[in-house]
Amino acid sequence: MPELMIPLDSSLTKPLYEQIYDYIRMNIADGKISHGEKLPSTRFLSAHLQVSRSTVAVAYDQLLSEGYIESAPCRGYYASDISGLYLGEEAASAALPPPIPAERYRIVFSPDENEFSCFPYAAWRKISRDILSQDDASLLTAGETAGEWELREAICRYLYRARGVSCRPGQIVIGAGNEYLLLLLAQVLGPGKRVAMENPTYLKAYRTLSNMGYRMLTFPAGKNGIEAEQLQQTDAEIVYTMPSHQFPMGTVMPLKQRLKLLQWAAAKTGRYIIEDDHDSEFRYKGKPIPSLQGSDTHGTVIYIGTFSKSISPAIRVSYMVLPKPQIAAYQKSCGFYASTVPKEQQRVLAAFLNDGYFERYLNKMRRIYKAKHDSFLALLKKEAWVKHIYGDYAGVHLLVELGAAMDAREVVRQAKKQGIRIYALEEYLAPGAKANRPDVGKTLLLGYGALQEAQMKEGIACIRRIVTGTA
Amino acid sequence: MPELMIPLDSSLTKPLYEQIYDYIRMNIADGKISHGEKLPSTRFLSAHLQVSRSTVAVAYDQLLSEGYIESAPCRGYYASDISGLYLGEEAASAALPPPIPAERYRIVFSPDENEFSCFPYAAWRKISRDILSQDDASLLTAGETAGEWELREAICRYLYRARGVSCRPGQIVIGAGNEYLLLLLAQVLGPGKRVAMENPTYLKAYRTLSNMGYRMLTFPAGKNGIEAEQLQQTDAEIVYTMPSHQFPMGTVMPLKQRLKLLQWAAAKTGRYIIEDDHDSEFRYKGKPIPSLQGSDTHGTVIYIGTFSKSISPAIRVSYMVLPKPQIAAYQKSCGFYASTVPKEQQRVLAAFLNDGYFERYLNKMRRIYKAKHDSFLALLKKEAWVKHIYGDYAGVHLLVELGAAMDAREVVRQAKKQGIRIYALEEYLAPGAKANRPDVGKTLLLGYGALQEAQMKEGIACIRRIVTGTA
């Protein structure tokens, strides 16, 4: 029988029974009390420790209920065999492991990774500290379901100024990421809709809407994005499009085509346009392209934007602007969902916007990404294996059509072996759908947002060696 | 023509064109340049300000694209009528306004509101500051899709210790709230399932699953929660239950019934039990009740827990423990979703758990809520109009059956008029479903978690006056 010299301290806030429970539990977990070892009776231990017998009994009950000890009728308590029970730390064969760290590749030409070196960390921290140090209770009380009003106001102002989006804060819903907002939107619009998307496309949106039971119709992404004439020939009710900068094709929808799209939507009740305006902040040439939403007079456009590109995917804040006629449907089907973004985070972001940090940071990043874009484009233009470059002058990736006979997927595969991750445009094709453009299979997608010039050069040299067979 | 003495400063990081743009925009927004007023030509303004003509042109282009100015061919630029455009601040008739503040009621007997006065704000702030001050980039890079590994490990340890949940961190998915996790789970389990729930119940779960197209079957909540025998008589595939503390009935499912439920699930492929363990931390009598998940040997239990009750709904963190056989389905249908909880928040919470603050706080709150429970119960027991009290010794609300002939809803209505919010048990009935217990309509639900004794007394006195007709 173990000695159980339990150091009890009645001045602690931790109750005595819990001190006993903790001591025994730890000793069993550590193997100091081993499997099958008999524990002292409650009577003996209570006398030994000078505590009431019920205190010991409560501790034993808890140990029993958690499986640390077992009782044998008329014989007392024994330490259990816990070797099979606790599977925390040693979970080597864990089921949902952390993703393979990016360091597996020396260089990643990701279209999703941002450059963070110029982020105003000091300002962000200062705002966070200020918000944290504000009155206690308001940090913990439940926030507003559609998002904190101050953040919705700040986003409303920003969207009007920067994107020509015309809305009131009351039309804005804040959510933890675009996909979450699409999950809500599908509940607002109702089940079983038919959705048209360009292809290749932003696959997470495709998968989300498909998961929600929507029937997906894809259209080969043309020079200008999806056309109303194409939609007319289908029974599509909803079109998901990125008119300001289609991902991944980088196309911009011309004004005339936009107006036709709006007319298509207005022509029949129940038609909607989901405008995904994911990275329109980063445009390096020409006039800014105002949102489709700003031209919508029939309440058919649902505008979705995000801070994932403009700040970081880690902060998990996106927003959706609902047309006024959809507000009631939102309230009815989704009004009960609490906001998915912590209140504290929303307040920090609102201050970041209201104090001008966000737009200053955007302006800085636009210059930085433009410089990266210019370097990368210049480097690629010198390469003999490059047949055609498109998707330039916006966003943080380029599309590069190979002149060689080699398939893009094969180049991706060989580059991986050399520790360099590049992407094939085909990776962005909707499942089951084939792009009817033969060049898709020959096209690489190369993101440069997080890369320095030396990395661009090294990556390009690697691709050159692969496509020219000198690897 | 306005003077446009624009104070340009080329030492600023803000480019000159933007300084011009900002100045004109502000002056138009403020009404200093009024509707229809002609603006100087780009040639004139560039000479006047000693900047290149293209700098002015870029500023004008932006103002044009955003609708602040208009151009008339061969005549120049004019300030637009923006009165109808910007609808931010003055949005009096806003569509999704902030919720009616709780102060409308003097006293709210809410089952969802927590007591925050003992929260270790100082520790939370210190951890937050520490996390914030850690290396810059890791704060902004994308996190792990199922949640930060360190938080999943911490939750795994906590669940094993406190709830007897047997799992590995790799089975845990972190999400922004229970409803979000249910949205994911419905995608994992697939469309069109039939779900059994007790009634009355946690309506947000009912609505979420119903929104996902699931067919909902409800069973009058009996003395012990849903029974396997009831399920046998239906085609239910999934049962959503709260065996440790049913909301709102406060019942605990007996061990034998739990085992039968597990047998029901194991008897046929595709049957699952969703165990919602929302507030089992707060139990004031008897042995802790281990989770159903801990007894599941067939991988049929999906365990869902939350920090909304134990810390606060404002932090928006829940977790779901998937049975191992469902991991692959999760990866396939939901693996692409980025986590909805900001990385920073997850790291703060992990440290809060790992440093022992969470369990100490829980212990403290258990004592505080127990004291509130005891006072409230004692106060209610003195009341002649109280026929029966149930749901006691756990959670932060009680159910009170009225002895009077008056319906609970009528008492709620009259109390509202006096600034006191109490709840009728009927408010928690699933839509369309009728509870077959006659006492449901006579029962009040009274939450006490956020109330002080004086408020309890005042509220009880108000109810007494209403039910005895002395109001």
Interface residues (C-beta under 8 A of the other chain):
Chain A: T13 K14 P15 E18 R25 D61 Q62 L64 S65 E66 G67 L85 Y86 L87 G88 E89 A91 A94 A95 L96 P97 P98 P99 D112 E113 N114 F116 S117 F119 Y121 W124 R125 S128 R129 L132 S133 D136 A137 L139 L140 T141 A142 G143 E144 T145 A146 W149 R152 E153 C156 R157 Y160 R161 G164 S166 C167 R168 P169 G170 Q171 I172 V173 A176 G177 E179 Y180 L183 Q187 P191 L203 K204 R207 T208 N211 M212 G213 K287 P288 I289 P290 I311 S312 P313 A314 I315 R316 L322 K324 I327 Y330 Q331 S333 C334 F336 Y337 A338 S339 T340 V341 P342 K343 E344 Q345 R360 N363 K364
Chain B: T13 K14 P15 E18 R25 D61 Q62 L64 S65 E66 G67 L85 Y86 L87 G88 E89 A91 A94 A95 L96 P97 P98 P99 D112 E113 N114 F116 S117 F119 Y121 W124 R125 S128 R129 L132 S133 D136 A137 L139 L140 T141 A142 G143 E144 T145 A146 W149 R152 E153 C156 R157 Y160 R161 G164 S166 C167 R168 P169 G170 Q171 I172 V173 A176 G177 E179 Y180 L183 Q187 P191 L203 K204 R207 T208 N211 M212 G213 K287 P288 I289 P290 I311 S312 P313 A314 I315 R316 L322 K324 I327 Y330 Q331 S333 C334 F336 Y337 A338 S339 T340 V341 P342 K343 E344 Q345 R360 N363 K364
